Amino acid sequence: MPESGPGSTQSANTQSANTEPANTEPGSVPRQQLEGEFVLAMRQTGSITQLLSQAAAERIGINTTDLNCLNVIALTGSMTAGELARATGLTTASITGVLDRLEDSGFVRRERDPGDRRRVNVVLNAGRALTDVAPVFAPMLKAWRTVASRYSDDELRQFVEFQQQVAQIMRDQLTRLRAN
């Protein structure tokens, strides 16, 4: 029998055909069970992500909110304090405190926008991030890459698309919660 599993040359549909139908009937008991497992796995991932963030922040020597803001800045590039406040849902007063702490710790710096001197951008200090933050997350990134290496390019594209859809759902829910 051909080898099956993540990254094998068999397609996902062929793999599924060996054990169960590729697609179960919507509303069927097997489908409801699978969807329940999916929702539970998503909830577990969300919970462990929060716990990981707390532990990482402690290891780095900052609080979880500051780490989240640092991550937003790193992912989006330079941004103003107001943009960071909108992105995180924190008040501008809270963001001022976050940025003061991150700047005092050397993780970010504030720079005047050369095109508009009234505008102040918050910029990541990449050297400090590489020294203090990267080592905390490097083992996890290595493990992710190891897992990813077991899958085909097409499978990874599906995972990326799935992650993007989940992220959009979470952004939509964040908007909904902040609006009410």
C-alpha positions in Angstrom: 0.0 0.0 0.0 1.4 3.5 -0.8 2.6 5.6 2.0 0.1 8.2 3.2 0.2 11.1 5.6 1.3 14.7 5.5 3.6 15.4 2.7 3.2 12.1 0.9 2.6 12.0 -2.8 -1.0 10.8 -2.4 -3.6 13.6 -2.6 -5.7 14.4 0.4 -8.8 13.1 -1.3 -7.1 9.8 -2.1 -5.9 9.5 1.5 -9.4 10.1 2.8 -10.9 7.6 0.4 -8.8 4.9 2.1 -10.4 5.5 5.5 -13.6 7.4 5.0 -15.5 9.4 2.5 -13.6 12.6 1.4 -16.6 14.7 2.3 -19.3 13.7 4.7 -22.9 14.8 4.1 -23.6 18.3 5.6 -25.6 17.8 8.8 -24.7 14.2 9.2 -23.5 12.9 12.5 -19.9 12.3 11.3 -19.8 15.8 9.9 -21.2 17.3 13.1 -18.6 15.4 15.1 -15.8 16.6 12.8 -17.0 20.2 13.0 -17.1 19.9 16.8 -13.5 18.7 16.9 -12.5 21.6 14.6 -14.2 24.2 16.9 -12.6 22.6 19.9 -9.2 22.6 18.3 -9.6 26.3 17.4 -10.6 27.1 21.0 -7.6 25.2 22.3 -5.2 26.9 19.9 -6.6 30.4 21.0 -6.1 29.5 24.7 -2.6 28.2 24.3 -1.7 31.2 22.2 -2.7 33.5 25.0 -0.7 31.5 27.5 2.3 31.4 25.2 2.1 35.2 24.8 2.1 35.7 28.6 5.1 33.4 29.1 7.0 35.0 26.2 6.3 38.5 27.5 7.6 37.4 31.0 10.7 35.9 29.5 11.4 39.1 27.4 10.7 41.3 30.5 7.7 43.2 29.2 4.0 42.8 29.7 1.6 41.0 27.4 0.0 44.2 26.1 3.4 45.7 25.3 4.4 42.4 23.5 1.2 42.5 21.4 1.8 46.1 20.4 5.4 45.3 19.6 4.2 42.5 17.4 1.7 44.8 15.6 4.5 47.3 15.0 6.8 44.6 13.7 4.2 43.2 11.4 3.0 46.5 9.9 6.2 48.6 9.9 6.3 52.1 11.2 3.0 53.6 12.3 1.7 56.5 14.4 0.5 56.1 18.0 -3.0 56.7 16.8 -2.8 54.0 14.2 -1.5 51.6 16.8 -4.3 52.6 19.1 -6.8 51.8 16.4 -5.1 48.5 15.5 -5.1 47.3 19.1 -8.3 48.9 20.4 -6.4 50.6 23.2 -7.0 54.2 24.1 -4.4 56.8 22.9 -3.6 57.4 26.6 -2.8 53.7 27.1 -0.8 53.6 23.9 1.3 56.5 25.1 2.2 54.4 28.2 2.9 51.3 26.1 5.2 53.3 23.8 7.0 55.0 26.7 7.8 51.6 28.1 8.8 50.1 24.8 11.0 53.1 24.0 12.6 53.1 27.4 13.4 49.4 26.9 14.9 50.2 23.5 12.4 48.2 21.5 11.0 51.1 19.5 11.8 54.7 18.8 9.7 57.7 17.8 10.7 59.5 14.7 9.3 62.6 13.0 7.9 62.0 9.6 10.2 63.8 7.1 7.2 64.5 4.9 5.0 65.9 7.7 6.9 67.1 10.7 3.7 67.1 12.8 3.4 63.3 12.4 5.5 61.0 14.7 6.0 57.5 13.6 6.8 54.6 15.9 9.6 52.5 14.4 10.8 49.0 15.5 14.4 48.8 16.8 15.2 45.6 14.9 18.5 45.0 16.7 16.8 44.9 20.1 14.0 42.7 18.7 16.5 40.3 17.3 18.5 40.2 20.5 15.7 39.9 23.0 12.5 38.7 21.2 13.7 36.4 18.4 15.4 33.9 20.7 12.2 33.4 22.7 10.2 32.5 19.6 13.0 30.8 17.5 12.3 27.3 18.8 8.6 27.6 18.0 9.3 29.0 14.5 11.8 26.1 13.9 9.1 23.6 15.0 6.5 25.2 12.7 9.0 24.9 9.8 9.6 21.3 10.6 5.8 20.6 10.5 5.4 22.6 7.3 8.2 20.5 5.6 5.9 17.5 5.9 3.3 19.0 3.6 3.2 19.6 -0.1 3.2 23.1 -1.6 -0.5 22.8 -2.4 -1.3 21.7 1.2 0.7 24.6 2.6 -1.2 27.0 0.3 -4.5 25.6 1.7 -3.2 26.1 5.3 -2.1 29.7 4.5 -5.5 30.4 2.9 -7.2 28.9 6.0 -5.1 31.0 8.4 -5.9 34.1 6.4 -9.6 33.3 6.6 -9.4 32.7 10.3 -7.5 35.9 10.8 -10.2 37.8 8.9 -13.0 36.2 11.0 -11.1 37.3 14.1 -10.6 40.8 12.8 -14.4 41.0 12.0 -15.3 39.7 15.5 -12.9 42.2 17.1 -14.6 45.0 15.1 -18.0 43.7 16.2 -17.1 43.5 19.8 -15.5 47.0 19.8 -18.6 48.5 18.1 -21.0 47.2 20.8 
